[in-house]
Amino acid sequence: MSTPFVTVGRINFRPLVPSAAALRRIDPDAVLRKLKADVVKRVKANIMMQTTFSTRAKAALSKALKVVVGPSSIQITANHPAFRPLVMGWRPGQMVWLVKARAPIPIITETGKLIFRSATPKSMANGRWVHPGHAPTTIIEKARREARAYIKAAIRRDLQKQVKAAFQKAHR
């Protein structure tokens, strides 16, 4: 069973360029290639910095990323099932599937002590075994903002170089 791709972010190219005249002076393909490489690098770096993920989870999430360059944007997709709750968050709710557990469930308390508990229909009826939920992470958004800022600066630098070269060529 394959996991469907989840769109986890998109960077539109047109707002990064100052004007249509500036777009004619630069090579959009080169800029998109730079942006794609930078986005992949930054997203993977942000995943690797997460302290709550295991080494195997970090490797799997990094490997699941795919960046597709479109005509005017870059789309970031992932085909790992962990990306959906990571990007969209997880609502609080009762973990009713724990009643089917064949062994006691290990729990680490706030003090760091390991205890074991069993989920029963009675404990579920009493409103216990509620997962607090997770807010969506900002891994992708942070990488997107960093990549946009980097590309804006790179476009500005390339444009300045090209204008400087044009002035030097005109004054020779």
C-alpha positions as CSV (number, residue, x, y, z in Angstrom):
1,M,0.0,0.0,0.0
2,S,1.5,3.3,-1.0
3,T,1.0,6.5,0.9
4,P,-0.5,9.4,-1.2
5,F,1.6,12.5,-1.6
6,V,0.7,15.3,0.8
7,T,1.4,18.9,-0.3
8,V,3.3,20.4,2.6
9,G,4.2,23.7,1.1
10,R,4.4,25.8,-2.1
11,I,6.6,28.8,-3.0
12,N,5.4,31.0,-5.7
13,F,8.2,32.4,-7.9
14,R,6.6,35.5,-9.3
15,P,6.4,37.5,-6.0
16,L,10.1,36.9,-5.5
17,V,11.1,38.9,-8.6
18,P,10.9,42.7,-8.2
19,S,9.5,43.4,-11.7
20,A,8.8,42.0,-15.1
21,A,11.9,43.8,-16.4
22,A,14.0,42.2,-13.8
23,L,12.6,38.8,-14.7
24,R,13.8,39.3,-18.3
25,R,17.3,40.0,-17.1
26,I,17.7,36.8,-15.1
27,D,17.6,33.1,-15.9
28,P,14.4,31.8,-14.2
29,D,15.5,28.2,-14.6
30,A,18.7,28.8,-12.7
31,V,16.9,30.7,-10.0
32,L,14.3,27.8,-9.6
33,R,17.1,25.2,-9.5
34,K,18.8,27.3,-6.7
35,L,15.5,27.6,-4.9
36,K,14.7,23.9,-5.2
37,A,18.1,23.0,-3.8
38,D,17.9,25.5,-1.0
39,V,14.4,24.5,0.0
40,V,15.3,20.8,0.2
41,K,18.5,21.6,2.2
42,R,16.6,23.9,4.6
43,V,13.6,21.5,5.2
44,K,15.9,18.6,5.8
45,A,18.0,20.7,8.2
46,N,14.9,21.7,10.1
47,I,13.8,18.1,10.3
48,M,17.2,17.0,11.6
49,M,17.1,19.7,14.3
50,Q,13.9,18.2,15.8
51,T,14.8,16.8,19.2
52,T,11.7,14.7,19.6
53,F,12.3,12.6,16.5
54,S,14.4,9.4,16.5
55,T,17.3,9.1,14.1
56,R,15.3,6.6,12.0
57,A,12.3,8.9,11.9
58,K,14.4,11.9,10.8
59,A,16.0,9.8,8.0
60,A,12.6,8.5,6.9
61,L,11.0,12.0,6.9
62,S,14.0,13.5,5.0
63,K,13.9,10.7,2.4
64,A,10.1,11.2,1.9
65,L,10.4,14.8,0.7
66,K,10.0,15.6,-3.0
67,V,10.3,19.0,-4.5
68,V,8.7,19.6,-7.9
69,V,9.4,22.7,-9.9
70,G,6.4,24.0,-11.8
71,P,6.0,26.9,-14.3
72,S,5.8,29.5,-11.6
73,S,6.2,27.8,-8.3
74,I,7.9,25.1,-6.3
75,Q,5.8,22.5,-4.6
76,I,7.0,20.5,-1.7
77,T,5.3,17.1,-1.2
78,A,5.9,14.2,1.1
79,N,4.9,10.5,0.8
80,H,5.3,9.5,4.4
81,P,2.2,9.1,6.6
82,A,3.8,11.0,9.5
83,F,3.8,14.3,7.5
84,R,0.0,14.7,7.6
85,P,-0.3,15.1,11.4
86,L,3.1,16.9,11.4
87,V,2.0,19.6,9.0
88,M,-1.8,19.7,9.8
89,G,-1.6,19.0,13.5
90,W,-3.6,16.4,15.5
91,R,-6.8,17.2,17.3
92,P,-7.3,16.1,20.9
93,G,-9.3,12.9,21.3
94,Q,-9.8,9.7,23.2
95,M,-7.5,6.9,22.2
96,V,-10.1,4.2,22.0
97,W,-7.8,1.8,20.1
98,L,-5.8,1.3,23.3
99,V,-8.6,-1.0,24.6
100,K,-7.4,-3.6,22.1
101,A,-3.9,-3.6,23.5
102,R,-2.8,-7.1,24.4
103,A,-0.2,-5.9,27.0
104,P,-0.1,-3.1,29.6
105,I,0.8,0.3,28.0
106,P,4.1,1.9,29.2
107,I,3.8,5.5,30.3
108,I,6.5,7.9,31.4
109,T,5.4,10.2,34.1
110,E,6.4,13.9,34.5
111,T,9.1,12.7,37.0
112,G,10.6,10.3,34.5
113,K,9.3,7.2,36.1
114,L,8.1,4.3,33.9
115,I,4.7,2.9,34.8
116,F,2.3,0.5,33.1
117,R,-1.4,0.9,32.7
118,S,-4.2,-1.0,31.0
119,A,-7.0,0.7,29.0
120,T,-10.4,-0.7,29.8
121,P,-13.9,0.0,28.5
122,K,-14.6,1.4,32.0
123,S,-11.6,3.8,31.9
124,M,-12.7,4.9,28.5
125,A,-16.3,5.6,29.7
126,N,-14.8,7.7,32.5
127,G,-13.2,9.9,29.9
128,R,-9.6,8.8,30.4
129,W,-7.0,8.0,27.8
130,V,-7.4,11.4,26.0
131,H,-4.5,12.4,23.7
132,P,-3.9,16.2,24.2
133,G,-3.3,16.7,20.4
134,H,-0.5,18.5,18.7
135,A,-0.4,21.9,17.0
136,P,0.9,21.9,13.5
137,T,4.7,22.3,13.3
138,T,6.4,25.1,11.4
139,I,9.2,23.1,9.9
140,I,8.0,23.6,6.4
141,E,6.9,27.2,6.9
142,K,10.2,28.1,8.5
143,A,12.2,26.6,5.6
144,R,9.9,28.3,3.1
145,R,10.5,31.7,4.7
146,E,14.3,31.1,4.8
147,A,14.4,30.0,1.2
148,R,12.3,32.9,0.0
149,A,14.6,35.4,1.8
150,Y,17.7,33.6,0.4
151,I,16.4,33.7,-3.2
152,K,15.3,37.3,-2.9
153,A,18.8,38.2,-1.8
154,A,20.3,36.0,-4.5
155,I,18.1,37.6,-7.2
156,R,19.0,41.0,-6.0
157,R,22.8,40.1,-6.1
158,D,22.5,38.6,-9.6
159,L,20.6,41.6,-10.9
160,Q,23.1,44.0,-9.4
161,K,26.0,42.0,-11.0
162,Q,24.2,42.0,-14.4
163,V,23.5,45.8,-14.2
164,K,27.1,46.5,-13.1
165,A,28.4,44.4,-16.0
166,A,26.1,46.2,-18.4
167,F,27.3,49.6,-17.2
168,Q,31.0,48.5,-17.5
169,K,30.3,47.1,-21.0
170,A,28.6,50.4,-22.0
171,H,31.5,52.6,-20.8
172,R,34.3,50.7,-22.5
